[in-house]
Amino acid sequence: MEAVHRQGAKIVIQLGHAGRGTIPEYIGGLQPISPSAIPSPFTRLVPKELNLKEIQDLINKYGEAAWRVKEAGADGIEVHGAHGYLMSDFISPLTNKRGDAYGGELGGRMRFPMEVICTIREKVGADFPILFRISADEMVPGGRNLEETTILCHLLVEAGVNALEISRGSFEALRWVVPPMGTPIAVNTQYAAEIRKNLRVPILVVGRINDPIVAECILEEGKADLVVMSRALLVDPDLPRKALSGSYEDIVPCIACNRCLESIMAGNPVTCSMNPAVGKEKNMVIVPAREPKTVLIVGAGPAGLEAARVASLRGHRVTLYERTEKFGGQLNIASIPPAKQELIKAIKYFSTQIEKSGVKVEIGKEFTPALIHQLKPDVVIIATGSTPIIPDIPGVNNPRVVTAIDVLSGKITIGNKVIIIGGGIVGSETADYLSRLSVDVTLLEMLENIATDMVI
């Protein structure tokens, strides 16, 4: 807390209970809890329905947790009431089927969050900020919509909430909780603007706000009072500082690949496709090399470009070889299918950094073993990427059998009818791409579902 406060920043601690979405392994194997025994599509487990004593105990625990937050020196607290968490389980008609005082009509479904807010206020006092995160629309049939949420927000403010953070989605509609690439930028802004119209408390908005110019426009147009960034700051914690200095080209872009979400959902430490140091910042500080070396890097795909950038920042003499005429490697191919164009941001960022770093670039040149003898480097980094696995099946050598890379790169002309073998992410995206060209596509997959290797 002290380290953050010394920088003039504030800390708001979020209190959340995952409710029916709780993973039993994280809580000693206990059964998840919820207002009603409605299974979670996330875990597919049936939660335990809370009784009245347990509800009152939870209300008290929220208050005790809030008191600890204040005692720890935080500047405010946010109650997580969105996305299918316990609080939203009570609020939503989709997950609250109770017939007692904590269910039924709007007033009953709102009783739990209202009592939690009142208890928190009693514990922290009148001058300690309480924020509340809420899904404006749960984006699922039978769930809560914007009209009802607007009413709920008024009730929350009356109960003592000082600011509202507007999100969207639920466990049934995860793609709106953490919107992937291909979804609009700042997806929840209009929802925030609508809720803001008749409320006198600050409105925060979250959801794919990964560009400081977009963030500034939201504020200037009065659609929200504050913007919230999460993935964008995992990718580049220095985003605000770079934006303030006008160094927009140095901001590492969030490409909304959701690799961070995938790693967390698998129970692993958070990872990031664009920031390998996330979660390991102290161990991966870029420091000057004690002995600068001559480094040759083969391949200007994302791995080669990042290796060249980091090696140059450390003071090494770096030469980058790429046999094609442009940077990016297979990102150029991966960006072709619908909704994948955001990958171009990664190529642009790396290209800019390589240009600014002073790396010597040999573009359109094949690297050969003879160059090693000629240039005598201290280190050679091979970053030539992967090649498709071709299954050994009858007919695979037929000229009409091609790879997805051949198709997406435009190397071949596709006829009117195509069969795609393999329904993973590559096969599915290629099928989507071809179907939009009015090609008759049949997708064959041995598993029961397609695109199972996609995050969302």
C-alpha positions in Angstrom: 0.0 0.0 0.0 2.7 2.4 1.0 4.7 1.9 -2.2 1.6 2.7 -4.3 0.6 5.7 -2.2 4.2 7.1 -2.5 3.5 7.4 -6.3 0.3 9.4 -5.7 -1.9 6.5 -6.7 -4.9 5.0 -5.0 -5.9 1.4 -4.3 -9.4 0.0 -4.4 -9.6 -3.6 -3.3 -12.3 -5.8 -4.9 -14.3 -8.2 -2.8 -15.7 -11.1 -4.8 -17.3 -14.5 -4.2 -17.5 -16.7 -7.3 -20.7 -18.3 -6.1 -21.8 -21.2 -8.3 -18.7 -20.6 -10.4 -16.3 -21.5 -7.6 -13.9 -24.2 -8.5 -13.9 -26.8 -5.7 -10.2 -27.5 -5.9 -9.6 -23.9 -4.8 -11.7 -24.2 -1.6 -10.5 -27.5 -0.3 -13.0 -29.6 -2.3 -16.1 -28.0 -0.8 -19.3 -27.7 -2.8 -19.9 -24.2 -4.3 -22.8 -22.2 -3.0 -25.5 -20.1 -4.6 -29.0 -18.8 -3.8 -30.4 -21.7 -5.8 -29.2 -25.0 -7.0 -28.6 -23.9 -10.6 -25.6 -25.6 -12.2 -22.8 -23.4 -13.5 -22.0 -23.8 -17.2 -18.4 -23.0 -16.2 -17.9 -25.9 -13.8 -21.1 -27.9 -14.6 -21.5 -28.5 -10.9 -24.7 -28.1 -8.9 -24.1 -25.6 -6.1 -25.5 -25.9 -2.6 -28.6 -23.8 -2.0 -27.9 -21.3 0.9 -30.2 -21.3 3.9 -31.1 -18.2 5.7 -28.5 -18.6 8.4 -25.8 -19.0 5.8 -27.0 -15.9 4.0 -26.7 -13.8 7.1 -23.3 -15.3 7.8 -22.1 -14.2 4.3 -23.5 -10.7 4.8 -21.5 -10.4 8.0 -18.4 -11.8 6.3 -18.6 -9.1 3.6 -18.7 -6.5 6.3 -15.7 -8.0 8.1 -13.7 -8.2 4.9 -14.5 -4.6 4.1 -13.3 -3.5 7.5 -10.0 -5.4 6.9 -9.6 -3.7 3.6 -9.9 -0.3 5.2 -7.6 -1.2 8.1 -5.0 -2.4 5.6 -4.8 1.1 4.2 -6.7 0.9 1.0 -8.6 3.9 -0.4 -11.8 2.2 -1.3 -13.6 -1.1 -1.9 -15.4 -2.6 -4.9 -18.1 -5.3 -4.5 -18.0 -7.7 -7.5 -21.7 -8.1 -8.5 -21.2 -9.1 -12.1 -20.6 -12.0 -14.4 -22.3 -14.8 -12.5 -20.5 -14.3 -9.2 -22.4 -14.9 -5.9 -23.8 -11.3 -5.8 -25.2 -11.5 -9.3 -26.5 -15.0 -8.6 -28.9 -13.4 -6.1 -29.8 -10.5 -8.4 -30.4 -12.5 -11.6 -33.8 -14.2 -12.2 -31.8 -16.8 -14.1 -30.1 -18.1 -11.0 -32.3 -17.0 -8.2 -35.3 -19.2 -7.9 -35.9 -18.7 -4.2 -39.4 -18.3 -2.8 -38.4 -16.6 0.5 -37.4 -13.0 1.3 -34.2 -13.3 -0.8 -35.9 -14.3 -4.0 -38.9 -13.7 -6.3 -39.5 -10.2 -7.4 -36.9 -7.5 -7.8 -37.0 -6.4 -4.2 -36.4 -9.9 -3.0 -33.5 -10.6 -5.4 -31.9 -7.2 -4.4 -32.2 -7.9 -0.7 -28.8 -9.7 -0.3 -26.7 -7.0 -2.1 -28.6 -4.2 -0.4 -27.9 -5.8 3.1 -24.3 -6.4 2.1 -23.8 -2.7 1.1 -25.5 -1.5 4.3 -23.3 -3.8 6.4 -20.2 -2.7 4.7 -21.1 1.0 5.2 -21.6 0.4 8.9 -18.1 -1.2 9.1 -16.1 1.3 7.0 -17.9 4.6 7.9 -19.5 7.3 5.8 -16.4 8.6 4.1 -14.9 5.4 2.7 -15.8 4.9 -1.0 -17.8 1.8 -2.0 -17.9 0.8 -5.7 -20.1 -1.9 -7.2 -19.4 -3.9 -10.4 -22.4 -5.0 -12.3 -23.3 -6.5 -15.6 -25.6 -4.1 -17.5 -26.9 -7.0 -19.5 -26.3 -10.7 -18.8 -26.6 -11.5 -22.5 -28.6 -14.7 -22.0 -32.3 -15.5 -22.3 -33.9 -15.3 -18.9 -31.2 -13.1 -17.5 -31.1 -9.5 -16.5 -31.3 -6.8 -19.1 -30.3 -3.1 -19.2 -33.8 -1.8 -18.2 -33.8 -3.8 -15.0 -30.1 -3.1 -14.3 -30.8 0.7 -14.5 -33.4 0.3 -11.7 -31.0 -1.8 -9.7 -28.3 0.8 -9.9 -30.6 3.4 -8.4 -31.3 1.0 -5.5 -27.6 0.4 -5.0 -26.8 4.1 -4.8 -29.6 4.6 -2.3 -28.1 1.8 -0.2 -24.7 3.6 -0.1 -22.8 2.8 -3.2 -20.6 5.7 -4.4 -19.7 4.6 -7.9 -20.7 1.9 -10.4 -18.5 -0.1 -12.8 -20.5 -1.2 -15.8 -19.6 -4.5 -17.4 -21.6 -7.2 -19.3 -22.1 -10.9 -19.6 -22.4 -13.9 -17.3 -21.0 -17.5 -17.0 -23.5 -18.4 -19.7 -22.1 -15.6 -21.9 -18.4 -15.5 -21.1 -17.5 -13.9 -24.5 -19.0 -10.7 -23.2 -17.2 -10.9 -19.8 -13.8 -11.0 -21.4 -14.5 -10.0 -25.0 -12.1 -11.6 -27.4 -10.6 -10.2 -30.6 -13.2 -9.5 -33.2 -15.6 -7.9 -30.8 -16.0 -4.2 -30.9 -13.6 -1.9 -29.0 -15.1 -0.5 -25.7 -18.1 -2.8 -26.0 -19.9 -1.6 -22.9 -19.7 2.1 -23.4 -23.3 2.7 -24.6 -24.6 0.7 -21.6 -22.6 2.9 -19.3 -23.8 6.0 -21.0 -27.4 4.9 -20.7 -27.1 4.1 -16.9 -25.2 7.4 -16.4 -28.0 9.5 -17.6 -30.1 9.6 -14.4 -27.5 8.9 -11.7 -25.4 11.4 -9.7 -22.5 9.0 -8.9 -19.4 8.4 -11.0 -19.9 5.7 -13.7 -16.9 3.5 -14.6 -16.9 1.4 -17.8 -14.8 -1.7 -18.6 -14.5 -4.0 -21.6 -11.9 -3.9 -24.4 -10.7 -0.4 -23.6 -7.2 -1.0 -24.7 -6.3 2.3 -26.5 -5.7 5.6 -24.6 -7.2 7.6 -27.5 -10.4 5.5 -27.3 -10.4 5.9 -23.5 -10.1 9.7 -23.8 -12.9 9.9 -26.3 -15.2 8.0 -23.9 -14.5 10.6 -21.2 -14.7 13.6 -23.5 -18.1 12.5 -24.9 -19.4 12.1 -21.3 -20.3 8.4 -21.7 -18.5 7.5 -18.5 -16.6 9.3 -15.7 -13.7 6.8 -15.5 -12.4 4.0 -17.7 -11.2 0.6 -16.5 -8.4 -1.3 -18.1 -7.4 -4.8 -17.2 -5.8 -6.9 -20.0 -4.4 -3.7 -21.5 -2.3 -3.2 -18.3 -1.3 -6.8 -18.1 0.2 -6.4 -21.6 1.8 -3.0 -20.8 1.8 -1.7 -17.2 3.4 1.5 -18.5 0.5 2.3 -20.9 -0.7 5.4 -18.9 2.8 6.8 -18.7 3.5 6.2 -22.4 0.1 7.8 -23.3 0.9 10.8 -21.1 4.2 11.4 -22.9 2.6 10.9 -26.3 4.6 7.7 -27.0 1.7 5.8 -28.4 3.8 3.8 -30.8 5.6 2.3 -27.8 2.5 0.9 -26.1 2.5 -2.9 -26.3 -1.0 -3.6 -27.8 -3.5 -6.0 -26.3 -4.6 -8.2 -29.1 -7.5 -9.7 -27.0 -6.2 -13.3 -27.6 -7.3 -14.1 -24.0 -4.3 -16.2 -23.4 -4.3 -14.6 -19.9 -7.8 -15.9 -19.3 -6.9 -19.4 -20.6 -3.9 -19.7 -18.2 -5.9 -18.5 -15.2 -8.8 -20.8 -15.9 -6.4 -23.7 -16.1 -5.2 -22.9 -12.6 -1.8 -21.6 -13.8 -0.1 -18.3 -13.2 -1.2 -15.6 -15.7 0.5 -15.5 -19.0 0.4 -13.1 -22.0 1.1 -13.6 -25.7 2.6 -10.1 -26.0 4.3 -9.7 -22.6 6.4 -12.7 -21.5 7.3 -10.9 -18.3 3.8 -10.6 -16.9 3.8 -12.0 -13.3 7.6 -12.3 -13.4 8.5 -8.7 -13.7 11.2 -8.7 -11.0 13.0 -11.7 -12.6 12.8 -10.4 -16.2 14.1 -6.9 -15.9 15.9 -5.9 -19.1 19.4 -4.8 -17.9 22.5 -3.9 -19.9 24.7 -6.9 -20.7 28.0 -7.1 -18.9 29.7 -8.1 -22.2 27.9 -7.0 -25.4 27.9 -9.8 -28.1 27.2 -10.2 -31.8 23.9 -11.8 -32.2 22.3 -13.2 -35.4 18.6 -13.9 -35.3 17.0 -16.0 -38.0 13.4 -15.4 -38.6 11.3 -12.2 -38.2 8.2 -13.7 -36.8 7.0 -12.7 -33.3 9.7 -14.7 -31.5 12.5 -13.4 -33.6 11.3 -9.8 -33.4 11.0 -10.0 -29.6 14.4 -11.6 -29.3 15.9 -8.9 -31.4 14.2 -6.2 -29.5 15.3 -7.4 -26.1 18.9 -8.3 -27.2 19.3 -4.8 -28.6 17.9 -3.1 -25.5 20.6 -5.1 -23.5 23.3 -3.6 -25.7 24.1 -6.5 -28.0 24.9 -6.0 -31.7 22.0 -7.6 -33.4 21.3 -8.6 -37.0 18.0 -10.0 -38.0 17.5 -12.2 -41.1 14.2 -12.8 -42.8 13.9 -14.6 -46.1 10.5 -13.1 -47.0 9.8 -9.4 -47.7 8.0 -8.5 -44.5 8.0 -8.9 -40.8 5.5 -10.9 -38.8 6.0 -14.5 -39.9 2.8 -16.6 -39.5 1.0 -13.7 -37.8 0.5 -12.4 -41.3 -1.4 -15.7 -42.1 -3.2 -15.9 -38.8 -4.6 -12.4 -39.3 -6.4 -13.4 -42.5 -9.5 -15.2 -41.1 -12.5 -13.1 -40.0 -12.2 -11.3 -36.7 -8.4 -11.9 -36.5 -7.2 -8.7 -38.0 -6.1 -7.4 -34.6 -3.0 -9.5 -34.9 -1.7 -6.9 -37.3 -1.3 -4.6 -34.2 1.4 -7.0 -32.9 3.3 -6.9 -36.2 3.1 -3.1 -36.3 4.4 -2.8 -32.7 7.3 -5.1 -33.2 8.3 -3.5 -36.5 8.3 -0.1 -34.9 10.4 -1.2 -32.0 12.9 -2.9 -34.2 13.2 0.2 -36.3 13.8 2.3 -33.2 16.2 -0.1 -31.5 18.9 0.1 -34.2 18.8 -3.6 -35.1 20.4 -4.3 -38.4 17.7 -5.9 -40.6 18.4 -8.2 -43.6 15.0 -8.5 -45.2 14.4 -10.8 -48.1 17.6 -12.6 -47.5 18.0 -16.3 -46.8 20.3 -17.2 -43.9 22.8 -19.9 -44.7 25.4 -21.7 -42.7 28.0 -20.0 -44.7 27.0 -16.7 -43.0 28.1 -18.1 -39.7 31.6 -18.6 -40.9 31.6 -15.2 -42.6 30.1 -13.1 -39.8 31.4 -15.1 -36.9 28.6 -14.3 -34.4 28.8 -15.1 -30.7 25.2 -16.3 -30.7 22.7 -17.5 -33.3 19.0 -17.6 -32.4 16.9 -19.8 -34.7 13.3 -18.4 -34.7 12.0 -19.8 -37.9 8.6 -20.9 -36.5 6.7 -24.1 -37.0 5.5 -26.1 -40.1 2.2 -27.9 -40.5 2.0 -31.5 -39.4 0.9 -33.5 -42.5 -0.8 -36.8 -41.6 0.4 -39.9 -43.4 -2.9 -40.9 -44.9 -3.7 -42.3 -48.4 -4.0 -39.5 -51.0 -2.3 -36.8 -49.0 0.2 -36.2 -51.8 -2.5 -35.5 -54.3 -2.0 -32.0 -55.8 -5.5 -31.1 -54.7 -4.6 -31.6 -51.0 -3.2 -28.4 -49.6 -2.6 -26.8 -46.2 -4.5 -24.0 -44.5 -1.4 -21.8 -44.9 -1.6 -22.3 -48.7 -5.2 -21.3 -48.7 -4.9 -18.3 -46.4 -1.8 -16.9 -48.0 -3.4 -16.9 -51.4 -0.8 -19.3 -52.9 -3.5 -21.4 -54.6 -6.8 -20.8 -56.2 -9.7 -22.5 -54.3 -12.5 -24.1 -56.2 -16.2 -24.0 -55.3 -16.2 -27.1 -53.0 -13.8 -27.8 -50.2 -13.4 -30.5 -47.5 -11.3 -29.5 -44.5 -9.9 -32.3 -42.4 -9.5 -31.1 -38.8 -11.9 -28.9 -36.8 -9.5 -27.2 -34.5 -8.9 -23.5 -34.4 -7.0 -23.5 -37.8 -9.5 -25.7 -39.6 -12.5 -23.8 -38.2 -11.1 -20.4 -39.0 -10.2 -21.5 -42.5 -13.8 -22.8 -42.9 -15.2 -19.5 -41.8 -12.9 -17.6 -44.2 -13.8 -19.8 -47.2 -17.6 -19.8 -46.4 -17.5 -16.0 -46.6 -16.1 -16.4 -50.1 -19.3 -18.4 -51.0 -17.3 -21.7 -51.1 -19.2 -24.9 -50.2 -17.2 -26.1 -47.2 -17.4 -29.4 -45.3 -15.5 -29.6 -42.0 -14.5 -33.0 -40.7 -13.6 -33.5 -37.1 -13.2 -36.7 -35.2 -14.2 -35.1 -31.8 -17.7 -34.2 -30.8 -17.0 -30.4 -31.0 -15.0 -28.1 -33.2 -12.6 -25.4 -32.2 -12.0 -26.9 -28.7 -8.6 -25.3 -28.7 -10.0 -21.8 -28.7 -10.0 -19.9 -25.5 -13.5 -18.4 -25.9 
